[in-house]
């Protein structure tokens, strides 16, 4: 059973002084560290004369100091510094209690008798009342200070309360000016940013657009408030865009979509729309803020680049086919070189398959997953599934691979499959191969495991050209480590590719 102990007086005191909401409200007035102003100085002079005291202060209390927006009668060096640490502050207790503090003789008062302001500033009697900001937070104190003990009268309290109302009026003026200035600055920023900026109410109704929106669309100010914004959508994009926006403001998910908007020239241009919700402390959406970016020229450039890439891929595929045909013809023309030609042709075809897996499809025929390692392995192995009774499985994790890695993997898998047909699991009936892919964190492992369905032949005494090619492709192209083990049922080979290499 836990025991909840009540906060001590000092903890309560510090909690209010350090309140982020209070400090935010204090700073929103822009009065901290500001220059002296006659509108405040006039009031502290009048307080001192009306109450017959030596010192009067408009004190604004932060979490580690008090700043005097106005002072009358302070001794040096405090008069010039216009601030003291909290070790010299009586006003901090006005803030933390949110009520008046009355001290007749500071040397005997239990709350402040150890305060250094008694000796350093000559404070003996003190009367301070809270100064509240527009949001109700206590920002500081208006106080009257005397250098001799004094009993404060009801009239003293009333006079100071009347002056508090006047000081708070000036604080509100400062806050309003600061708010207006901040709003002007932010509007200038929003109107000069190169993007279109918008905001919307929690129910998804747009209620603000910056000047860039009106400059882009060429429509009158206010014409797209409410539901009017949908009029500038391309007819083919309108329903899709509205559906996506409706999904976002109902679910609270960020909004992102590409659609065409009518430009002031009359043409429809591609734009990227984005929006995020602003939430209150309870998590409820208070407002949506978003941007629209003109991506039309980029979109056209991407389409042109895509067309060129597809055409290039088509031509490369034709070159692979042409080279493979020439090698096959050469093999038929020279029977002595037929075996070499067949192996070389197989390697060329394997490279062509790898190229198809990581390149755009030819003239509109794009693979569903053009950078999938699993798909590459399946594509390379597929021709060998024709062997009667052969079982080949690709299992485990997937990864994204680039051209260089795909080419290296294609060479390795082709050589492994070719050797399996000659000597391994694909040579007898009923053999099987498992290709296991595993993400190991900072590297990716591919394990080729053969089961010959019978005791395997002994391991070769020396490496053939295919095995040499596997070693070189693994180390030079993939930066990978490679291990081989020749068991009683066949070969197990593992390569581990560094993560940084996969996308190369």
Secondary structure, 3 states (H helix, E strand, C coil): CCCCCCCCHHHHHHHHHCCHHHHHHHHCCCCCCCCCCHHHHHHHHHHHHHHCCCEEEEEEECCCEEEEEEEECCCCCHHHHCEEEHHHCCHHHHHHHCCCEEECCCCCCCCCCCCCHHHHCCCCEEEEEEEECCCCCEEEEEEEEECCCCCCCHHHHHHHHHHHHHHHHHHHHHHHHHHHHHHHHHHHHHHHCCCEEEEECCCCCEEEECHHHHHHHCCCCCCCCECHHHHHECHHHHHHHHHHHHHHHHHCCCEEEEEEEECCCCCEEEEEEEEEEEECCCCCEEEEEEEEEECHHHHHHHHHHHHHHHHHHHHHHHHHHHHHHHHHHHHHHCHHHHHHHHHHHHHHHHHHHHHHHHCCCHHHCCCCCCCEHHHHHHHHHHHHHHCCCCEEEEEECCCECCHHHHHHHHHHHHHHHHHHHHCCCCCCCCCEEEEEEEECCCEEEEEEEEECCCCCCCCCCCCCHHHHHHHHHHHHHCCCEEEEEEECCEEEEEEEEEHHHHCC
